[in-house]
Amino acid sequence: MFKYNIGRRGAIGRKRKLTGLVVFMLAGVMAVGAYAFTASNTVAAHSAGAGAAEVSGYTVESPANYRFSADGLTMLGVTFHLNKAASDVQVALSAANPVLADWSDCGAAVGGENVVHCTFANPVPDGAGLKLSVAAVSSGTVTIE
């Protein structure tokens, strides 16, 4: 009887060892499978950062010279100098604060004198041309919204 119990315990021990081995092998297979999924991920190289720079304004140098229609009732455009180069300039001539429709694109102001020649998209009635607004940037474009 004693031998029978020992034999039975031995069979149970072998079964436990076999189960442990199977569990260990299954864990290994799962680990390799998980590695295969993570190994396939790629992230492209890129840059990120933050910075700050001074933003300074422009000065409209020299008197602005306006072009009028032949009858003198409307202003057609303006010419002036900026104190430094600008990659894009927009102007608005209005009776008060300009609205989106008042703005006209003038292009760049480059060269030694940084002259801006601008033709208004919509001629401005003489009495309505009370405020000249200028938007300029040293790089990029001016966007009025």
Contact map, one row per residue, 1 for C-alpha under 8 A:
1111100000000000000000000000000000000000000000000000000000000000000000000000000000000000000000000000000000000000000000000000000000000000000000000
1111110000000000000000000000000000000000000000000000000000000000000000000000000000000000000000000000000000000000000000000000000000000000000000000
1111111000000000000000000000000000000000000000000000000000000000000000000000000000000000000000000000000000000000000000000000000000000000000000000
1111111100000000000000000000000000000000000000000000000000000000000000000000000000000000000000000000000000000000000000000000000000000000000000000
1111111110000000000000000000000000000000000000000000000000000000000000000000000000000000000000000000000000000000000000000000000000000000000000000
0111111111000000000000000000000000000000000000000000000000000000000000000000000000000000000000000000000000000000000000000000000000000000000000000
0011111111100000000000000000000000000000000000000000000000000000000000000000000000000000000000000000000000000000000000000000000000000000000000000
0001111111110000000000000000000000000000000000000000000000000000000000000000000000000000000000000000000000000000000000000000000000000000000000000
0000111111111000000000000000000000000000000000000000000000000000000000000000000000000000000000000000000000000000000000000000000000000000000000000
0000011111111100000000000000000000000000000000000000000000000000000000000000000000000000000000000000000000000000000000000000000000000000000000000
0000001111111110000000000000000000000000000000000000000000000000000000000000000000000000000000000000000000000000000000000000000000000000000000000
0000000111111111000000000000000000000000000000000000000000000000000000000000000000000000000000000000000000000000000000000000000000000000000000000
0000000011111111100000000000000000000000000000000000000000000000000000000000000000000000000000000000000000000000000000000000000000000000000000000
0000000001111111110000000000000000000000000000000000000000000000000000000000000000000000000000000000000000000000000000000000000000000000000000000
0000000000111111111000000000000000000000000000000000000000000000000000000000000000000000000000000000000000000000000000000000000000000000000000000
0000000000011111111100000000000000000000000000000000000000000000000000000000000000000000000000000000000000000000000000000000000000000000000000000
0000000000001111111110000000000000000000000000000000000000000000000000000000000000000000000000000000000000000000000000000000000000000000000000000
0000000000000111111111000000000000000000000000000000000000000000000000000000000000000000000000000000000000000000000000000000000000000000000000000
0000000000000011111111100000000000000000000000000000000000000000000000000000000000000000000000000000000000000000000000000000000000000000000000000
0000000000000001111111110000000000000000000000000000000000000000000000000000000000000000000000000000000000000000000000000000000000000000000000000
0000000000000000111111111000000000000000000000000000000000000000000000000000000000000000000000000000000000000000000000000000000000000000000000000
0000000000000000011111111100000000000000000000000000000000000000000000000000000000000000000000000000000000000000000000000000000000000000000000000
0000000000000000001111111110000000000000000000000000000000000000000000000000000000000000000000000000000000000000000000000000000000000000000000000
0000000000000000000111111111000000000000000000000000000000000000000000000000000000000000000000000000000000000000000000000000000000000000000000000
0000000000000000000011111111100000000000000000000000000000000000000000000000000000000000000000000000000000000000000000000000000000000000000000000
0000000000000000000001111111110000000000000000000000000000000000000000000000000000000000000000000000000000000000000000000000000000000000000000000
0000000000000000000000111111111000000000000000000000000000000000000000000000000000000000000000000000000000000000000000000000000000000000000000000
0000000000000000000000011111111100000000000000000000000000000000000000000000000000000000000000000000000000000000000000000000000000000000000000000
0000000000000000000000001111111110000000000000000000000000000000000000000000000000000000000000000000000000000000000000000000000000000000000000000
0000000000000000000000000111111111000000000000000000000000000000000000000000000000000000000000000000000000000000000000000000000000000000000000000
0000000000000000000000000011111111100000000000000000000000000000000000000000000000000000000000000000000000000000000000000000000000000000000000000
0000000000000000000000000001111111110000000000000000000000000000000000000000000000000000000000000000000000000000000000000000000000000000000000000
0000000000000000000000000000111111111000000000000000000000000000000000000000000000000000000000000000000000000000000000000000000000000000000000000
0000000000000000000000000000011111111100000000000000000000000000000000000000000000000000000000000000000000000000000000000000000000000000000000000
0000000000000000000000000000001111111110000000000000000000000000000000000000000000000000000000000000000000000000000000000000000000000000000000000
0000000000000000000000000000000111111111000000000000000000000000000000000000000000000000000000000000000000000000000000000000000000000000000000000
0000000000000000000000000000000011111111100000000000000000000000000000000000000000000000000000000000000000000000000000000000000000000000000000000
0000000000000000000000000000000001111111100000000000000000000000000000000000000000000000000000000000000000000000000000000000000000000000000000000
0000000000000000000000000000000000111111100000000000000000000000000000000000000000000000000000000000000000000000000000000000000000000000000000000
0000000000000000000000000000000000011111110000000000000000000000000000000000000000000000000000000000000000000000000000000000000000000000000000000
0000000000000000000000000000000000001111111000000000000000000000000000000000000000000000000000000000000000000000000000000000000000000000000000000
0000000000000000000000000000000000000001111100000000000000000000000000000000000000000000000000000000000000000000000000000000000000000000000000000
0000000000000000000000000000000000000000111110000000000000000000000000000000000000000000000000000000000000000000000000000000000000000000000000000
0000000000000000000000000000000000000000011111000000000000000000000000000000000000000000000000000000000000000000000000000000000000000000000000000
0000000000000000000000000000000000000000001111100000000000000000000000000000000000000000000000000000000000000000000000000000000000000000000000000
0000000000000000000000000000000000000000000111110000000000000000000000000000000000000000000000000000000000000000000000000000000000000000000000000
0000000000000000000000000000000000000000000011111000000000000000000000000000000000000000000000000000000000000000000000000000000000000000000000000
0000000000000000000000000000000000000000000001111100000000000000000000000000000000000000000000000000000000000000000000000000000000000000000000000
0000000000000000000000000000000000000000000000111110000000000000000000000000000000000000000000000000000000000000000000000000000000000000000000000
0000000000000000000000000000000000000000000000011111000000000000000000000000000000000000000000000000000000000000000000000000000000000000000000000
0000000000000000000000000000000000000000000000001111100000000000000000000000000000000000000000000000000000000000000000000000000000000000000000000
0000000000000000000000000000000000000000000000000111110000000000000000000000000000000000000000000000000000000000000000000000000000000000000000000
0000000000000000000000000000000000000000000000000011111000000000000000000000000000000000000000000000000000000000000000000000000000000000000000000
0000000000000000000000000000000000000000000000000001111100000000000000000000000000000000000000000000000000000000000000000000000000000000000000000
0000000000000000000000000000000000000000000000000000111110000000000000000000000000000000000000000000000000000000000000000000000000000000000000000
0000000000000000000000000000000000000000000000000000011111000000000000000000000000000000000000000000000000000000000000000000000000000000000000000
0000000000000000000000000000000000000000000000000000001111100000000000000000000000000000000000000000000000000000000000000000000000000000000000000
0000000000000000000000000000000000000000000000000000000111110000000000000000000001110000000000000000000000000000000000000000000000000001000000000
0000000000000000000000000000000000000000000000000000000011111000000000000000000001100000000000000000000000000000000000000000000000000000000000000
0000000000000000000000000000000000000000000000000000000001111110000000000000000111100000000000000000000000000000000000000000000000000000000000000
0000000000000000000000000000000000000000000000000000000000111110000000000000000111100000000000000000000000000000000000000000000000000000000000000
0000000000000000000000000000000000000000000000000000000000011111000000000000000110000000000000000000000000000000000000000000000000000000000000000
0000000000000000000000000000000000000000000000000000000000011111100000000000000100000000000000000000000000000000000000000000000000000000000000000
0000000000000000000000000000000000000000000000000000000000000111110000000000011110000000000000000000000000000000000000000000000000000000000000000
0000000000000000000000000000000000000000000000000000000000000011111000000000011100000000000000000000000000000000000000000000000000000000000000000
0000000000000000000000000000000000000000000000000000000000000001111100000011111000000000000000000000000000000000000000000000000000000000000000000
0000000000000000000000000000000000000000000000000000000000000000111110000011110000000000000000000000000000000000000000000000000000000000000000000
0000000000000000000000000000000000000000000000000000000000000000011111111111100000000000000000000000000000000000000000000000000000000000000000000
0000000000000000000000000000000000000000000000000000000000000000001111111111000000000000000000000000000000000000000000000000000000000000000000000
0000000000000000000000000000000000000000000000000000000000000000000111111000000000000000000000000000000000000000000000000000000000000000000000000
0000000000000000000000000000000000000000000000000000000000000000000111111100000000000000000000000000000000000000000000000000000000000000000000000
0000000000000000000000000000000000000000000000000000000000000000000111111110000000000000000000000000000000000000000000000000010000000000000000000
0000000000000000000000000000000000000000000000000000000000000000000111111110000000000000000000000000000000000000000000000000110000000000000000000
0000000000000000000000000000000000000000000000000000000000000000000110111111000000000000000000000000000000000000000000000011110000000000000000000
0000000000000000000000000000000000000000000000000000000000000000011110011111100000000000000000000000000000000000000000000011110010000000000000000
0000000000000000000000000000000000000000000000000000000000000000011110000111110000000000000000000000000000000000000000110111000000000000000000000
0000000000000000000000000000000000000000000000000000000000000000011100000011111000000000000000000000000000000000000011110010000000000000000000000
0000000000000000000000000000000000000000000000000000000000000001111000000001111100000000000000000000000000000000000011110000000000000000000000000
0000000000000000000000000000000000000000000000000000000000000001110000000000111110000000000000000000000000000000001111000000000000000000000000000
0000000000000000000000000000000000000000000000000000000000011111100000000000011111000000000000000000000000000000001110000000000000000000000000000
0000000000000000000000000000000000000000000000000000000000011101000000000000001111100000000000000000000000000000111100000000000000000000000000000
0000000000000000000000000000000000000000000000000000000001111000000000000000000111111000000000000000000000001000111100000000000000000000000000000
0000000000000000000000000000000000000000000000000000000001111000000000000000000011111000000000000000000000000000110000000000000000000000000000000
0000000000000000000000000000000000000000000000000000000001000000000000000000000001111100000000000000000000000100010000000000000000000000000000000
0000000000000000000000000000000000000000000000000000000000000000000000000000000001111110000000000000000000011110010000000000000000000000010000000
0000000000000000000000000000000000000000000000000000000000000000000000000000000000011111100000000000000000011100010000000000000000000001111000000
0000000000000000000000000000000000000000000000000000000000000000000000000000000000001111100000000000000000111100000000000000000000000001111110000
0000000000000000000000000000000000000000000000000000000000000000000000000000000000000111110000000000000011111000000000000000000000000001111111000
0000000000000000000000000000000000000000000000000000000000000000000000000000000000000111111000000000000011111000000100000000000000000111100011000
0000000000000000000000000000000000000000000000000000000000000000000000000000000000000001111100000000001111100000000000000000000000000111000001000
0000000000000000000000000000000000000000000000000000000000000000000000000000000000000000111110000000001111000000000001000000000000011110000000000
0000000000000000000000000000000000000000000000000000000000000000000000000000000000000000011111000100011100000000000000010000000000111100000000000
0000000000000000000000000000000000000000000000000000000000000000000000000000000000000000001111100100011000000000000000000001000111111000000000000
0000000000000000000000000000000000000000000000000000000000000000000000000000000000000000000111111100010000000000000000000001000111110000000000000
0000000000000000000000000000000000000000000000000000000000000000000000000000000000000000000011111100000000000000000000000000001111100000000000000
0000000000000000000000000000000000000000000000000000000000000000000000000000000000000000000001111100000000000000000000000000000001100000000000000
0000000000000000000000000000000000000000000000000000000000000000000000000000000000000000000001111110000000000000000000000000000000100000000000000
0000000000000000000000000000000000000000000000000000000000000000000000000000000000000000000111111111111000000000000000000000000000001000000000000
0000000000000000000000000000000000000000000000000000000000000000000000000000000000000000000000001111111000000000000000000000000000000000000000000
0000000000000000000000000000000000000000000000000000000000000000000000000000000000000000000000000111111000000000000000000000000000000000000000011
0000000000000000000000000000000000000000000000000000000000000000000000000000000000000000000000000111111000000000000000000000000000000000000000000
0000000000000000000000000000000000000000000000000000000000000000000000000000000000000000000111000111111100000000000000001100000000000000000000000
0000000000000000000000000000000000000000000000000000000000000000000000000000000000000000011110000111111110000000000000011000000000000000000000010
0000000000000000000000000000000000000000000000000000000000000000000000000000000000000000011100000000011111000000000001111000000000000000000000000
0000000000000000000000000000000000000000000000000000000000000000000000000000000000000001111000000000001111100000000001000000000000000000000000000
0000000000000000000000000000000000000000000000000000000000000000000000000000000000000001111000000000000111110000000111100000000000000000000000000
0000000000000000000000000000000000000000000000000000000000000000000000000000000000000011110000000000000011111000000100000000000000000000000000000
0000000000000000000000000000000000000000000000000000000000000000000000000000000000001111100000000000000001111100000100000000000000000000000000000
0000000000000000000000000000000000000000000000000000000000000000000000000000000001001111100000000000000000111110011100000000000000000000000000000
0000000000000000000000000000000000000000000000000000000000000000000000000000000000011110000000000000000000011111111000000000000000000000000000000
0000000000000000000000000000000000000000000000000000000000000000000000000000000000001000000000000000000000001111111000000000000000000000000000000
0000000000000000000000000000000000000000000000000000000000000000000000000000000000000000000000000000000000000111110000000000000000000000000000000
0000000000000000000000000000000000000000000000000000000000000000000000000000000011100000000000000000000000000111111000000000000000000000000000000
0000000000000000000000000000000000000000000000000000000000000000000000000000000011111100000000000000000000001111111100000000000000000000000000000
0000000000000000000000000000000000000000000000000000000000000000000000000000001111000000000000000000000000001110111110000000000000000000000000000
0000000000000000000000000000000000000000000000000000000000000000000000000000001111000000100000000000000001111000011111000000000000000000000000000
0000000000000000000000000000000000000000000000000000000000000000000000000000111100000000000000000000000001000000001111100000000000000000000000000
0000000000000000000000000000000000000000000000000000000000000000000000000000111000000000001000000000000111000000000111110000000000000000000000000
0000000000000000000000000000000000000000000000000000000000000000000000000001110000000000000000000000000101000000000011111000000000000000000000000
0000000000000000000000000000000000000000000000000000000000000000000000000001110000000000000100000000001100000000000001111111000000000000000000000
0000000000000000000000000000000000000000000000000000000000000000000000000000000000000000000000000000011100000000000000111110000000000000000000000
0000000000000000000000000000000000000000000000000000000000000000000000000001000000000000000000000000010000000000000000011111000000000000000000000
0000000000000000000000000000000000000000000000000000000000000000000000000111100000000000000000000000000000000000000000011111100000000000000000000
0000000000000000000000000000000000000000000000000000000000000000000000000111000000000000000011000000000000000000000000010111110110000000000000000
0000000000000000000000000000000000000000000000000000000000000000000000001110000000000000000000000000000000000000000000000011111110000000000000000
0000000000000000000000000000000000000000000000000000000000000000000000011110000000000000000000000000000000000000000000000001111110000000000000000
0000000000000000000000000000000000000000000000000000000000000000000000000000000000000000000000100000000000000000000000000000111111000000000000000
0000000000000000000000000000000000000000000000000000000000000000000000000000000000000000000011100000000000000000000000000001111111000000000000000
0000000000000000000000000000000000000000000000000000000000000000000000000010000000000000000011100000000000000000000000000001111111110000000000000
0000000000000000000000000000000000000000000000000000000000000000000000000000000000000000000011110000000000000000000000000000001111110000000000000
0000000000000000000000000000000000000000000000000000000000000000000000000000000000000000000111111000000000000000000000000000000011111000000000000
0000000000000000000000000000000000000000000000000000000000000000000000000000000000000000001111000000000000000000000000000000000011111100000000000
0000000000000000000000000000000000000000000000000000000000000000000000000000000000000000001110000100000000000000000000000000000000111110000000000
0000000000000000000000000000000000000000000000000000000000000000000000000000000000000000111100000000000000000000000000000000000000011111000000000
0000000000000000000000000000000000000000000000000000000000000000000000000000000000000000111000000000000000000000000000000000000000001111100001000
0000000000000000000000000000000000000000000000000000000001000000000000000000000000000111110000000000000000000000000000000000000000000111110001000
0000000000000000000000000000000000000000000000000000000000000000000000000000000000000111100000000000000000000000000000000000000000000011111111000
0000000000000000000000000000000000000000000000000000000000000000000000000000000000001111000000000000000000000000000000000000000000000001111100000
0000000000000000000000000000000000000000000000000000000000000000000000000000000000000111000000000000000000000000000000000000000000000000111110000
0000000000000000000000000000000000000000000000000000000000000000000000000000000000000011000000000000000000000000000000000000000000000000111111000
0000000000000000000000000000000000000000000000000000000000000000000000000000000000000011100000000000000000000000000000000000000000000000101111100
0000000000000000000000000000000000000000000000000000000000000000000000000000000000000001110000000000000000000000000000000000000000000011100111110
0000000000000000000000000000000000000000000000000000000000000000000000000000000000000000000000000000000000000000000000000000000000000000000011111
0000000000000000000000000000000000000000000000000000000000000000000000000000000000000000000000000001001000000000000000000000000000000000000001111
0000000000000000000000000000000000000000000000000000000000000000000000000000000000000000000000000001000000000000000000000000000000000000000000111
